[in-house]
Every structure is written in structure tokens, then in C-alpha cells.
Amino acid sequence: MELAYRAHFDLGGGILLYSGTGSIASYMDSEGAFHRTGGWGYLLGDAGSGYWIGREGIRHALWQMESGDSFDCCTEKIMQAINAKNWPDVRTFVYSNERSKVAALAKIIIKAAEEGHEKALEMMTDAADELSAIVHRLEKRTHTKNLPVHLDGGVGRNSNILLAMLTNRLGERIEVANVDIARRACELASN
């Protein structure tokens, strides 16, 4: 994450908010000290990440399944994507696959939210709340305010609705990252 930060900013230049399979906010102060919030891993947190969004989608599907309600479009698409018809199928999918398979379900939630699906919008709203909260905690800890925020990671780069929701919470200072981290790291190493 330190290398990713340096690819985006000079020391003290801003906050890197990463939402991929996991989530973390990072900042390097003018002395080069690395500060972070979030990034706790999928068992303890990573709220607002692809895994977290996918897991929330699965939980929603399970609640609908247990309540006997008809599946909404979001649940239909999730159950189809994981090839599940019941709890044993869902359990097999979740516990026999890599985290990235659960994280990939975030695409379904994001698309459903962009189409106006109420539950998907609620999940994305929660994701935006969680991601903006880790930025605010980082600012509080580092005594910074209103720094530029670069949003990166698979979810961050590919969700217009998440960007819009984060802009509502953080203002115009947030933008989707346009940095190739690996290329920038090579450039930094050669200097």
C-alpha cells in the first residue's frame, strides 16, 4: 500500500482510498510515515470492498430464501451466478471458493443499484458510508482535512454509483484513480 500511495501522491499529498476485494485508506505524511485505516481483512472488516458487497448480496438472498419471499432481481441474479437453489448450494459456493469469487458478485449488486434496485442501492449506500468513514477516521488520526482522495481498486474504478455516493459524502475532492501503479512504481524506482 505504501508503494500504491507513492504511485498516486507525493508525501502528504492526499489520501488513497482502495476498494477492491478488500478496502483500506492510506496516507503518507511529509516525513514518510505510513498511516492507514481499514484493511482489516475479510473476516474482521474490509467494509465497502468487493468481498463485503458480494457477501451482503448473498446474505440478502439467504434472508429472502428463509422468509419464503419471491426472489427479487438481485437475488435471482446472484443465485444464478453461484448456481444455487438452496442453502446447501449457497454454503458450498461460499466455503469452497476463494474470496475473489464472492467479491466478483459485487458486479451484480453494482449493476442492480445502477438500475435502481432498492436493496442493491441500500447495499451500495452502506458501502459508501463505510468507505467515507475510513477516510474520516484517517483524517482524524493524521490531523489532516480536505485532502484530495484517489479512489482505486476494482470496485472503486468500476462503479459510477459508488463514486457518486462518495462524492456526496466527501465532496469534489474525490476522483477515480487514473494511475497504473506498477508502471508508476517502476518510474519511481528508476529515479
TIBANU-982745 format. One line per field, with one value per residue (C-alpha): x, y, z. Coordinates in Angstrom, 3 decimals. Each point is the difference from the previous one (the first is absolute). Example, Ala and Ser with C-alpha at 12.3 -4.5 7.8 and 13.67 -1.06 7.14 Angstrom:
<atoms>
c1 = [12.300 1.370]
c2 = [-4.500 3.440]
c3 = [7.800 -0.660]
</atoms>
This chain:
<atoms>
c1 = [0.000 2.932 1.122 -3.564 -0.222 3.277 -1.248 -2.927 1.406 3.102 0.445 -2.913 -1.778 -3.268 -1.831 -0.123 -3.347 0.187 -3.078 0.752 -0.435 0.881 -0.091 2.481 0.760 3.638 2.031 3.745 0.921 2.765 2.482 -0.827 -1.917 -2.728 -3.477 -2.992 -3.558 -1.994 1.755 -0.960 -0.617 -3.221 -0.598 0.055 -0.956 0.937 -3.365 -0.846 2.219 -1.010 0.004 -2.133 -2.508 -0.176 -0.485 -2.799 -1.663 0.218 -1.395 -2.912 -0.663 0.042 -2.435 -2.365 0.398 -0.744 -2.959 -1.674 -0.230 0.245 3.520 0.607 2.118 3.158 -0.442 -0.971 3.231 2.146 -1.530 0.478 3.631 0.877 -2.121 -2.023 -3.565 0.157 2.112 2.253 0.822 0.752 2.120 1.975 0.680 1.094 2.157 1.615 1.102 2.593 -1.061 0.333 -3.020 -2.173 1.541 -0.903 -3.687 0.387 -0.386 -3.559 -0.821 1.562 -1.917 -3.265 0.610 0.661 -3.330 -1.737 -0.547 -0.880 1.948 3.068 -0.125 -0.135 3.079 1.920 -1.074 1.380 3.221 0.396 -0.688 2.672 2.597 -0.526 0.243 3.494 1.066 -1.385 1.698 3.297 -0.360 -0.781 3.019 2.386 -1.418 -0.601 -3.029 -1.418 2.917 -0.568 -1.239 0.830 -2.386 1.680 -0.572 -2.332 -3.165 1.226 0.975 -3.073 -2.998 -1.465 -2.683 2.598 1.949 -3.181 -0.869 3.538 -0.049 -3.158 1.886 3.509 -0.629 1.705 3.410 -0.531 0.816 0.512 3.677 1.599 3.416 1.529 1.575 2.514 1.211 0.253 1.899 2.576 0.334 0.518 2.564 2.026 0.282]
c2 = [0.000 2.342 -0.519 0.509 3.214 1.298 -0.845 2.365 2.796 1.768 -0.253 1.716 0.581 -1.826 -3.121 -3.241 -1.760 -3.535 -2.150 -3.291 -3.439 1.806 3.653 2.399 3.722 1.107 3.164 0.674 3.143 2.418 -2.009 -3.202 -1.686 -2.299 0.284 -2.191 -0.731 -3.045 -2.848 -2.395 -2.926 -1.676 -1.707 3.221 2.715 1.225 1.752 1.503 -2.452 -2.411 -2.934 1.908 1.071 -3.538 -1.454 2.475 -1.112 -3.635 0.851 1.828 -3.083 -2.229 2.271 -0.134 -3.770 -0.492 2.377 -1.766 3.267 -0.045 0.763 3.533 0.543 0.433 -3.331 -1.721 1.155 -0.940 -3.462 -0.483 1.185 -2.411 -2.817 -0.320 -0.948 -0.477 0.466 -3.041 1.376 3.463 -1.497 -2.070 3.066 2.197 -2.515 -1.760 3.026 2.721 3.407 1.392 -2.053 1.684 3.373 -0.512 0.047 3.715 0.628 -1.337 2.249 3.054 -0.564 -0.547 3.221 1.930 -1.356 1.315 -3.249 1.043 -2.637 0.352 3.778 -0.571 -2.262 2.567 2.777 -2.040 -0.588 3.744 0.752 -2.490 1.217 3.659 -0.924 -1.464 3.204 2.112 -2.200 0.333 3.776 0.155 -2.128 1.918 3.455 0.652 1.466 0.231 -1.673 -1.355 -3.609 -2.466 -2.943 -3.141 -3.761 -2.104 1.219 3.575 0.328 -1.715 1.308 3.323 -0.270 -0.496 3.021 2.111 -1.088 0.677 3.423 0.768 -0.899 1.301 2.756 0.698 -0.861 -3.687 -1.315 -3.396 -0.821 0.045 -1.291 -3.288 -0.914 -2.496 2.373 2.905 -2.172 -0.801 3.702 0.826 -2.783 1.215 3.544]
c3 = [0.000 0.582 -3.577 -1.245 2.013 -1.454 -3.483 0.596 2.156 1.198 3.774 1.752 -3.310 0.548 1.081 -1.964 0.482 -1.306 -0.574 -1.714 1.525 3.260 1.077 1.618 0.186 0.153 0.424 0.186 1.874 -0.965 2.086 -1.899 2.832 -1.309 1.543 -0.756 1.021 -1.033 -1.740 2.777 -2.324 -0.965 3.358 2.019 -2.413 -3.462 -0.018 -3.368 -1.860 -2.734 2.403 2.499 -2.666 -1.420 3.473 0.687 -3.230 1.081 3.425 -1.630 -2.153 3.084 1.849 -2.958 -0.211 3.702 0.018 -2.904 -1.945 -3.757 -1.122 -1.218 -3.107 2.056 1.799 -3.253 -1.637 2.983 0.296 -3.740 0.152 2.810 -1.459 3.200 0.750 3.787 3.134 -0.615 -3.460 1.429 2.803 -2.496 -2.136 2.896 1.838 -2.954 -2.022 0.316 1.368 -3.495 -1.128 2.663 -0.865 -3.674 1.002 0.764 -3.740 0.207 2.962 -1.642 -3.250 1.899 1.980 -3.200 -1.306 3.130 1.904 3.561 1.955 -2.230 0.481 3.754 -0.169 -2.061 2.361 2.896 -1.957 -0.639 3.682 1.065 -2.487 0.847 3.696 -0.444 -1.770 2.856 2.637 -1.852 -0.180 3.708 0.915 -2.248 0.746 -3.702 -1.664 -3.504 -1.757 -3.505 0.035 -2.770 -0.258 -1.292 -0.116 -2.106 1.711 0.323 -3.647 -1.399 1.890 -1.066 2.660 2.750 -1.247 -0.016 3.531 1.225 -1.666 2.003 3.187 -0.729 -2.527 -3.281 1.446 -0.866 -3.449 -1.564 -0.243 -3.416 1.040 -1.106 3.345 -1.422 -2.708 2.435 2.493 -2.703 -0.800 3.691 0.414 -2.971 1.416]
</atoms>
